[in-house]
Amino acid sequence: MRDRCDGHATIGYQFLHASGSFFDPRSIIDDSRNFPLGFNIDVSAPVAPHVRLVGEVNWGRHRDTFTANLNVDRTATAVGGGIRLLSPSDPLAQRRSFR
């Protein structure tokens, strides 16, 4: 029988701070934003003894309220993926063997 480690998935709350500024001839304007409502989902799955395929999605939302009738909603979304290499001494790599 072959030992194997199944994939992993996590979900969590995130608070994102996006910093930025731009130059106006009269001054430097700070355009930093906090995105207090957000989440993160990530998954990983083994593809070889010391290699995992990983991916994640991040999403955040920010609302600017200017007047009673004017709200501006902004969202920030990021998607990423790649491979994760595990060292032989990593406990996650030691729990499984591919034969």
GROMACS elastic network, one bead per residue, 0.5 to 0.9 nm:
[ bonds ]
;  ai    aj funct       b0    kb
    2    96     6  0.82613   500
    2    97     6  0.70727   500
    2    98     6  0.69292   500
    2    99     6  0.67780   500
    3    95     6  0.76049   500
    3    96     6  0.52210   500
    3    97     6  0.57590   500
    3    98     6  0.72664   500
    3    99     6  0.87531   500
    4    46     6  0.86549   500
    4    95     6  0.74340   500
    4    97     6  0.63167   500
    4    98     6  0.71196   500
    5     8     6  0.88490   500
    5    45     6  0.83321   500
    5    46     6  0.72270   500
    5    92     6  0.80885   500
    5    93     6  0.87752   500
    5    95     6  0.70378   500
    5    96     6  0.57692   500
    5    97     6  0.86374   500
    6    44     6  0.88250   500
    6    45     6  0.65644   500
    6    46     6  0.71268   500
    7    43     6  0.71079   500
    7    44     6  0.53482   500
    7    46     6  0.65504   500
    7    52     6  0.88027   500
    8    42     6  0.81797   500
    8    43     6  0.55070   500
    8    44     6  0.52242   500
    8    45     6  0.65058   500
    9    41     6  0.72599   500
    9    42     6  0.56064   500
    9    44     6  0.65298   500
    9    45     6  0.89584   500
   10    40     6  0.79835   500
   10    41     6  0.57011   500
   10    42     6  0.54741   500
   10    43     6  0.65922   500
   11    39     6  0.71111   500
   11    40     6  0.55454   500
   11    42     6  0.66382   500
   12    38     6  0.85259   500
   12    39     6  0.55125   500
   12    40     6  0.52355   500
   12    41     6  0.66508   500
   13    37     6  0.77002   500
   13    38     6  0.58091   500
   13    40     6  0.63186   500
   14    35     6  0.85329   500
   14    36     6  0.74051   500
   14    37     6  0.69662   500
   14    39     6  0.50681   500
   14    40     6  0.65131   500
   14    58     6  0.82902   500
   14    59     6  0.83362   500
   14    60     6  0.75597   500
   15    34     6  0.73502   500
   15    35     6  0.58960   500
   15    37     6  0.63774   500
   15    38     6  0.61279   500
   15    39     6  0.80862   500
   15    60     6  0.75073   500
   16    33     6  0.82749   500
   16    34     6  0.58170   500
   16    36     6  0.64637   500
   16    37     6  0.81913   500
   16    38     6  0.74187   500
   16    59     6  0.89413   500
   16    60     6  0.67505   500
   16    61     6  0.88471   500
   16    76     6  0.87636   500
   17    32     6  0.73028   500
   17    33     6  0.58375   500
   17    35     6  0.61608   500
   17    36     6  0.82667   500
   18    31     6  0.85380   500
   18    32     6  0.56065   500
   18    33     6  0.52397   500
   18    34     6  0.62886   500
   18    35     6  0.77594   500
   18    76     6  0.89992   500
   19    30     6  0.79209   500
   19    31     6  0.67174   500
   19    33     6  0.63592   500
   19    34     6  0.84643   500
   20    29     6  0.87100   500
   20    30     6  0.62350   500
   20    31     6  0.51784   500
   20    32     6  0.51444   500
   20    33     6  0.81862   500
   21    28     6  0.67965   500
   21    29     6  0.54739   500
   21    32     6  0.69733   500
   22    27     6  0.89125   500
   22    28     6  0.59680   500
   22    29     6  0.55137   500
   22    30     6  0.68195   500
   22    31     6  0.73341   500
   23    26     6  0.81699   500
   23    27     6  0.64377   500
   23    29     6  0.62399   500
   23    30     6  0.89294   500
   24    27     6  0.51670   500
   24    28     6  0.57002   500
   24    29     6  0.68342   500
   25    28     6  0.78632   500
   33    62     6  0.77514   500
   34    61     6  0.86089   500
   34    62     6  0.67738   500
   35    38     6  0.69088   500
   35    60     6  0.54901   500
   35    61     6  0.51518   500
   35    63     6  0.82386   500
   35    74     6  0.84119   500
   35    75     6  0.78980   500
   35    76     6  0.80356   500
   36    60     6  0.71747   500
   36    61     6  0.67949   500
   36    62     6  0.66304   500
   37    59     6  0.84479   500
   37    60     6  0.56186   500
   37    61     6  0.53557   500
   37    62     6  0.70238   500
   38    58     6  0.74395   500
   38    59     6  0.53109   500
   38    61     6  0.61220   500
   38    76     6  0.89077   500
   39    57     6  0.83236   500
   39    58     6  0.59309   500
   39    59     6  0.55303   500
   39    60     6  0.65732   500
   40    56     6  0.71821   500
   40    57     6  0.57997   500
   40    59     6  0.65596   500
   40    60     6  0.88473   500
   41    55     6  0.84592   500
   41    56     6  0.55583   500
   41    57     6  0.53783   500
   41    58     6  0.66153   500
   42    54     6  0.73509   500
   42    55     6  0.56483   500
   42    57     6  0.64598   500
   42    58     6  0.86457   500
   43    53     6  0.82913   500
   43    54     6  0.57145   500
   43    55     6  0.54984   500
   43    56     6  0.63908   500
   44    52     6  0.62303   500
   44    53     6  0.54351   500
   44    55     6  0.65175   500
   44    56     6  0.88583   500
   44    83     6  0.88697   500
   44    84     6  0.87003   500
   45    51     6  0.86870   500
   45    52     6  0.53429   500
   45    53     6  0.53063   500
   45    54     6  0.66664   500
   46    49     6  0.73546   500
   46    50     6  0.78994   500
   46    51     6  0.61063   500
   46    53     6  0.62415   500
   46    54     6  0.89007   500
   47    50     6  0.81358   500
   47    51     6  0.58060   500
   47    52     6  0.54844   500
   47    53     6  0.65400   500
   48    52     6  0.69564   500
   48    97     6  0.89160   500
   48    98     6  0.71037   500
   49    52     6  0.83742   500
   49    86     6  0.85164   500
   49    93     6  0.67614   500
   49    94     6  0.88691   500
   49    96     6  0.72705   500
   49    97     6  0.61659   500
   49    98     6  0.58579   500
   50    84     6  0.82091   500
   50    85     6  0.57938   500
   50    87     6  0.67377   500
   50    88     6  0.71237   500
   50    92     6  0.88858   500
   50    93     6  0.58649   500
   50    94     6  0.89611   500
   51    83     6  0.66877   500
   51    84     6  0.57011   500
   51    86     6  0.61502   500
   51    93     6  0.85498   500
   52    82     6  0.85499   500
   52    83     6  0.55783   500
   52    84     6  0.50378   500
   52    85     6  0.65871   500
   52    86     6  0.78765   500
   53    81     6  0.76701   500
   53    82     6  0.60231   500
   53    84     6  0.63109   500
   54    80     6  0.83494   500
   54    81     6  0.54800   500
   54    82     6  0.54283   500
   54    83     6  0.56895   500
   54    84     6  0.67221   500
   55    79     6  0.76125   500
   55    80     6  0.55607   500
   55    82     6  0.64564   500
   55    83     6  0.85082   500
   56    78     6  0.81330   500
   56    79     6  0.58107   500
   56    80     6  0.53331   500
   56    81     6  0.63082   500
   57    77     6  0.73664   500
   57    78     6  0.57845   500
   57    80     6  0.65844   500
   57    81     6  0.89382   500
   58    76     6  0.78819   500
   58    77     6  0.55580   500
   58    78     6  0.51071   500
   58    79     6  0.64788   500
   58    80     6  0.88081   500
   59    75     6  0.70902   500
   59    76     6  0.56404   500
   59    78     6  0.66204   500
   59    79     6  0.89130   500
   60    74     6  0.82848   500
   60    75     6  0.54949   500
   60    76     6  0.50991   500
   60    77     6  0.65466   500
   61    73     6  0.70551   500
   61    74     6  0.57341   500
   61    76     6  0.65218   500
   61    77     6  0.89921   500
   62    72     6  0.82787   500
   62    73     6  0.57415   500
   62    74     6  0.51229   500
   62    75     6  0.63146   500
   62    76     6  0.85594   500
   63    71     6  0.67031   500
   63    72     6  0.56256   500
   63    74     6  0.62364   500
   63    75     6  0.87824   500
   64    70     6  0.85156   500
   64    71     6  0.56398   500
   64    72     6  0.50600   500
   64    73     6  0.63782   500
   64    74     6  0.81000   500
   65    68     6  0.74213   500
   65    69     6  0.84425   500
   65    70     6  0.62501   500
   65    72     6  0.64992   500
   65    73     6  0.87055   500
   66    69     6  0.78857   500
   66    70     6  0.55539   500
   66    71     6  0.60668   500
   66    72     6  0.79738   500
   67    70     6  0.50656   500
   67    71     6  0.71672   500
   68    71     6  0.78078   500
   86    89     6  0.81287   500
   86    90     6  0.62705   500
   86    92     6  0.78740   500
   86    93     6  0.62857   500
   87    90     6  0.53243   500
   87    91     6  0.89285   500
   87    93     6  0.70974   500
   88    91     6  0.81236   500
   88    92     6  0.89724   500
   88    93     6  0.61145   500
   88    94     6  0.66843   500
   89    92     6  0.86107   500
   89    93     6  0.72267   500
   89    94     6  0.68817   500
   90    93     6  0.53138   500
   90    94     6  0.63500   500
   90    95     6  0.89957   500
   91    94     6  0.50281   500
   91    95     6  0.63750   500
   92    95     6  0.55929   500
   92    96     6  0.74807   500
   93    96     6  0.60790   500
   93    97     6  0.79661   500
   94    97     6  0.74028   500
